[in-house]
Structure formats: C-alpha cells, structure tokens
Amino acid sequence: MTFFFRCLGMSPIFATLCLSAQEVHESKDDFLVQSLDPSYARGIEYLATSQGLDGMWTENPYGDQAGVLGMAILAFISRGDDAEFGPFSEAISKALNAMLIQQDSKTGFVGSTMYNHGFACLALAELYGTLNDERIGPALQKAVSLIISAANKNPQNAWRYYPDSNDFDTTVSGTQLVALFAARNAGIEVPKDIIEKALSSMINCQDSNGGFGYSSSTGANLPRTSIGSLVLSLAQKTETEAYQKSLIYLQKNAVYGDQAHKFYSLYYTAQAMFRASPELWNEWNAKNVRTLLDSQQKDGSWRGNHGVTFSTCSALLSMALNYRYLPIYER
C-alpha cells in the first residue's frame, strides 16, 4: 500500500511502470514465502503445543527465561497472525503473562540478565499497539527507562549482564540498542545521545577488517559483526566507514551458520544481511531457507546447543524477515 500511494500523482505511464516493478518484486517474495510458510506454521505450532500452562517452556536450558519468552512472542507475531484473535492468541497471551511476571515492578528489570531484558523489551515494543492489553505500555516504558539508566551509569555508556555493570560487551549492548530502536518506533521517547554514545563504544570494538569483537577490537566473529552492522543500519549510519567495513566482513564471512553459535548467529545475520543489500540478502536468505527446511524436525522444531525453544525461535525469526510484518524488520 505504501508503494501504491507513492505512485499517486505520477503520470499514467510512470505509475504503470511503478506498479509493474512492485508486482515483480512481490511475486518473487510471494513465491519464497509460499515455500517457507508451511514450515514456519509447523514451527509456531510446535511452540504453541510445547508451551506449558504457565506460558513457559520447561525444557532446559533457557525455556523459562524472559528473553526466550520474548523471542517466542516475536516468532508468533512475525507471520502476521492476529495477536488478539488469531490461532496463536492464547499462546501469545500466556507467554506475555509469564514474561511480565518476571518484571520487577519498581526497577522495570525483566528477567535475570540484560540479555533477557533486551529481548523482552523488544517483544513488548513490537506488541505495543497490536494487542489491547493495558499492561504493555507501562511495562515497555519501565523497561526502556531501565536500559537508559543502566547506560547512564555505565562508564562506557553501554551495557553488560546487569543494570549496574561497569563494563560492557557488544552482544548485550547490541540487544539493548535493537530494543531501543523498536521502542522508538513504537513512540517511546529515547534520548539520541544514549544511542550515539553506545554506538561509539560499539565502534571501538571494530577491527581493521570490519569485524566486531566482544569487548575490544580483538576476537571478531560473525554474530558480533552482524550485531554491529545491524545497529549501525538501524541508526541510519549506512554511509559511515564503520558500516561499510562491516559489510566487507559480512561478504567474506557470512557463511551459513557459525557452528559454535549457530542459531544465535542466524538470528542476527539474517537481519544484518537483510539490511546490507538486496543482492546479499537474496543469496543468503535462499540458502538459509533451504537449509532450515531440510533440518526441521518432524515435530516442527529445530535442535541446537542452547535448547529446542531458543533454537526454534531463532530459526523462525531468521526466516520471518520474508514476511516483513514487524516494524523492526522493515528496511
């Protein structure tokens, strides 16, 4: 629809060309979505049927942690199913309840680590405005306020495992930045300087080849570089040297699946490649979809070294960009 309205006011010939280009683009996307949609549906059906009555997943590790609950919510809503009345509305509601129980009513901290907090905050931001639940707005505001206050207290103006941490790393910091961008998209006020200072600390961890390390410029790997590239893109820093260098690293190193962190890597690499360029995305995405379709278990799940629920959510979310439904997944 956005594309259609942009065509209004154009000459009939140009508008026809514009609509033709749209149809070609949509046809290509529709074909890929049609091929992956049954697999995606089986994946979220697995999540719904394996969910406990309390909204959590009992398998270990991580199945009951706030961050995984947030990722599961994102996996459910990324396909475009109605969060209130769709087939997975009950599963979404139960996961949301279980996640909100883990939020400290005073501090706004969700879960046991800032990893959990960041993914939970992201889920709240993407749910905000799509689900008629008066708890979401205040919970999101508290979660965002905690991220901001943690950065203000941190010497590096970034984040690590806990709100009062004095050091930082790129993985936790990237998680908080993505949550802040999503919250800002949802209408929550996020001070610009919070983002700028955190990005500066992130860039200090980039090496000469464009890769991002953990807490310094050494030890770059694919998931960290995907996180760095993604947050620079979300911050609209695509013309910067740092972002352009990250693309060079991704072109050379974004082989399918960092085996040590396979599904975690897929989750972030998908987003980084999606924003890198249509060419890089199309090639990487096609291979990712084919590989995931082949490796999906009969019950609809994916198996990885961080638990079935986490692996399944990560696999689904790496394909979810094909739906382009959530605001955080739009270019």
CORRADA-V770157 format. One record per pair of residues at least 24 apart in sequence whose C-alpha atoms are under 7 Angstrom apart, sorted by the first residue. I is the first residue (numbers start at 1). J is the second residue. D is the distance in Angstrom with one decimal. If there is no record, write none. Layout:
BEGIN
i=(I:I)
j=(J:J)
d=(D:D)
END
This chain:
BEGIN
i=(29:33:33:36:39:40:42:43:43:43:43:44:46:46:46:48:54:54:55:55:55:56:56:60:61:61:62:63:65:65:66:66:66:66:66:66:67:67:67:67:67:68:69:69:70:70:70:71:71:71:72:73:74:75:75:75:78:78:78:79:79:79:80:83:83:84:107:108:108:108:109:109:113:113:114:114:114:114:114:115:115:115:118:118:118:119:119:121:122:122:125:125:125:126:126:128:144:147:148:156:157:157:158:158:168:169:169:170:170:170:170:171:171:171:174:174:174:177:178:182:202:203:209:209:210:210:210:210:210:211:211:222:222:222:222:223:223:223:226:226:226:227:229:230:230:233:247:256:263:263:263:264:266:266:266:267:267:267:267:270:275:289)
j=(322:322:323:289:293:316:300:300:301:312:316:76:299:300:301:91:94:98:94:95:98:95:98:307:306:307:307:309:111:116:99:102:110:111:116:120:115:116:117:119:120:310:95:99:119:120:123:119:123:313:313:123:123:313:316:317:320:325:326:320:323:325:325:130:131:131:146:142:143:146:143:146:161:162:160:161:162:163:172:161:172:175:175:176:179:175:179:179:179:182:182:183:186:182:326:186:180:176:194:201:197:198:198:201:215:214:215:202:214:215:224:214:224:227:227:228:231:231:231:328:228:242:245:249:242:245:246:248:249:246:249:253:254:258:265:265:268:269:268:269:272:268:272:271:272:275:276:288:311:314:315:314:314:315:318:314:315:317:318:318:331:319)
d=(7.0:6.3:7.0:6.9:6.6:6.3:4.8:4.6:5.6:6.8:7.0:6.2:6.4:5.5:6.3:5.7:6.6:6.6:4.3:4.5:5.4:6.4:6.5:6.1:6.3:5.4:6.7:6.0:6.6:6.8:5.3:6.8:6.7:5.2:5.2:6.0:6.6:3.8:6.4:4.8:5.2:6.0:5.8:6.2:5.6:4.6:5.1:6.5:6.9:6.1:5.7:6.4:5.9:6.0:6.2:5.8:5.9:5.8:5.9:6.7:6.2:6.7:6.1:6.7:6.0:6.0:6.7:4.6:5.0:6.1:6.2:6.5:5.3:5.6:6.7:5.0:5.5:6.9:6.7:6.8:5.8:6.7:5.4:5.0:5.8:6.8:7.0:5.8:4.4:6.2:5.7:5.0:6.1:6.8:6.8:6.8:6.8:6.8:6.9:6.4:5.9:5.5:5.0:7.0:6.5:5.4:4.6:6.0:5.4:6.2:6.6:7.0:6.2:7.0:5.8:6.9:6.6:6.7:6.5:5.9:6.9:6.9:6.7:6.3:6.9:4.4:4.4:6.7:5.3:6.0:5.8:6.7:6.5:6.8:6.9:4.6:6.3:6.5:5.7:5.1:5.3:6.0:6.0:6.6:4.8:6.9:6.7:6.9:5.6:5.6:6.3:6.5:6.9:6.9:5.9:5.2:6.9:6.2:4.9:5.3:6.3:6.6)
END
